Amino acid sequence: MVKYGRVGKERNPFVWWVLGMCFVVDFVWFYRAWKEIAEFTRKEINPVLKTIFMAIPVLNLITAYQMFREISGMEYMVGIPEEKRLNPVVTLLLCIVFGIGLIFAQKHLNDIWGAA
């Protein structure tokens, strides 16, 4: 029995990070990622609303953390060992301090799609 829904599209995390330097692309990435997370987990997640939250200070940090937590949960669903799962706190700090957290988030999403 399948425990999850549709598998998302693998993307090159570095390309999306470089494109994200113009910030508009970040919103496209967040929308697509939330949509794929919703479809995969079969949860009632509104990707448009979650993407809008990314434009609101403080709420953007909460929303990003929620996404990283969802990705870690998805890794659990497909059987990725705990030590290889995305750490939501570390990933959020990488976003805040160095702006590279999305590279890791996309890499982990790619791992999920490959394992599913």
C-alpha positions in Angstrom: 0.0 0.0 0.0 1.3 3.4 -1.0 1.8 5.7 2.0 2.2 8.9 0.1 1.0 10.8 -2.9 2.5 12.1 -6.1 6.3 12.4 -6.3 7.6 15.9 -7.1 10.2 16.9 -9.7 13.9 16.8 -9.1 15.6 20.1 -9.5 19.2 21.2 -9.4 19.5 23.0 -6.1 22.5 25.2 -7.1 20.7 26.5 -10.2 17.7 27.4 -8.1 19.9 29.1 -5.5 21.7 31.2 -8.2 18.4 32.1 -9.8 17.0 32.9 -6.3 19.4 35.9 -6.1 16.7 37.9 -7.8 14.3 36.9 -5.0 11.2 36.5 -7.3 12.5 33.1 -8.2 12.6 32.2 -4.5 8.8 32.7 -4.4 8.4 30.4 -7.4 10.5 27.8 -5.7 8.6 28.0 -2.4 5.3 27.7 -4.3 6.4 24.7 -6.2 7.9 23.0 -3.2 4.8 23.6 -1.0 2.6 22.3 -3.8 4.7 19.1 -4.1 4.8 18.7 -0.3 1.0 19.0 -0.2 0.6 16.5 -3.0 3.1 14.0 -1.6 1.9 14.1 2.1 -1.8 14.5 1.1 -2.1 17.3 3.6 -4.4 20.3 3.2 -1.6 22.8 2.6 -2.3 26.0 0.6 0.8 26.7 -1.4 -0.3 30.2 -2.5 -0.9 31.2 1.1 2.4 29.7 2.3 4.2 31.6 -0.5 2.6 34.8 0.5 3.7 34.3 4.1 7.3 34.2 2.8 6.9 38.0 2.1 6.0 38.8 5.6 8.9 39.3 8.1 8.9 36.8 11.0 6.1 34.8 9.5 8.6 33.9 6.7 10.9 32.3 9.3 8.0 30.3 10.8 6.8 29.2 7.4 10.3 28.2 6.2 10.8 26.2 9.4 7.5 24.5 8.9 8.6 23.6 5.3 11.9 22.2 6.5 10.1 20.2 9.2 7.7 18.8 6.6 10.6 17.7 4.4 12.2 15.9 7.4 8.9 14.2 8.0 8.7 13.2 4.3 12.2 11.7 4.6 10.9 9.6 7.5 8.0 8.5 5.3 10.3 7.1 2.6 12.6 5.4 5.0 15.6 7.8 5.0 17.6 7.2 8.2 17.4 9.9 10.9 21.0 10.9 10.6 20.6 11.7 6.9 17.4 13.7 7.3 17.1 17.5 7.0 17.5 19.3 10.2 14.9 22.1 10.2 16.8 24.4 12.7 20.2 24.1 11.0 18.6 24.6 7.6 16.7 27.7 8.8 20.0 29.1 10.3 21.7 28.5 6.9 19.0 30.5 5.2 19.3 33.4 7.6 23.1 33.6 8.0 24.4 32.4 4.6 21.3 32.3 2.3 22.1 28.7 1.3 19.4 26.8 3.2 17.3 26.3 0.1 20.2 24.3 -1.5 19.9 21.8 1.2 16.1 21.8 1.2 16.0 21.0 -2.6 18.7 18.4 -2.3 16.7 16.6 0.4 13.5 16.9 -1.7 15.4 15.3 -4.6 16.5 12.5 -2.2 12.8 12.0 -1.3 11.7 11.8 -4.9 14.5 9.3 -5.6 13.6 7.1 -2.7 9.8 7.2 -3.3 
